[in-house]
Amino acid sequence: MREQTLSEQFELNARSDQPFLVLTLAAGIIATLGLLANSSAVANGAMLIAPWMLPLRAAAFGILEAALMTYCSRNDSPQHISLAL
C-alpha cells in the first residue's frame, strides 16, 4: 500500500502544469541573464526558483521501480529479491 501511495504522489509531482512551466521559464531567463552578465551568483540563484526537484525525484523513482521489477522478474528466488531491495 505504501508503494502505491508513493507512486501516486510521484505521478502528481511529475505533471507539468502552468506554475511549473512559468517557474521553469523564469529560471531559464534568470540563468541566461546571469551567464550573459558573467555572474555565477545570479546563475546559481536561478536554481533556487527552478521547480525541477520533484519531477527529478519522480523520474528517479520510476527508473528504480522499473529496474527493480525487471531484476526481480529475471531472478525469482527470494534471495535475489532481498538482495535487490
N, C-alpha and C positions, 0 to 999 in steps of 0.2 A: 504494500500500500504506500509506503514511504517513497519508493521508486516512482510510482505513478504520480504522486504529488510533485516530486521534483521534476518529472517530465513535463507536467502541465505548467509549472512555474517557469521552466526554461523556455517553453513554447511561447508563453506570454512575453518573456523578456526578449525573444528573438524577433518579434514583429517590428516592422519599420513603419511607425505611424508619423503623423505630422510633427510632433515635438522632436522626435528622433532625427528626422530629416533636417529640420530647422537648426538644431544644435550642431549637427554634423556639418552643415553648410557654413554656419558661423565659425566653427572651429577651423575649418579649412581656410576661410578667408583670413582669420586672425593669424594662423600659422604662415600663410603666404606673405602677409604683410610683415610678419616678424622675420621671415627669411630675407625678404627684399630690403628690410632695414638693417639686416645683419645683427639682429638682436635675438640671441638664444633664449633670453628670459621670456620674451613675448611668444616665441615659437613653443616653448615649454608650457607657457600659460594656456595656450590653445588646447593642450591636452587636458586641462582641468575641466573644460566645458564639453569636451567630446564625450558623447554618451556610448562609447564602444565597449565598456567593461562587461555589461550584462549580455550583449549578443555574443561576445567572445567566449564568455563563460558557458553560454548555452551551446555554442558550437563545440567547445571542448568536451562538454558532457555528452553531446550526440556522437562525437567521434569515439570517445571512450566506451560508450554504451554499445555501439556497433562493433567495435573491436573486441570487446569482452564477449558479446554474443557470438561473434564469428569464432573466437578462440574456444568457447565452451561447446559449440556445435561440432568442432573438429575433434575435441578430446572430451568424451562424455564421462570419463571416470571422475568420481568425487575428488580424488587427489588433484587432478588437473584443474578442476573448477575452483577448489580452495586456493590453489597457487595463483590463479588468475585474479582472485579477489585480493 
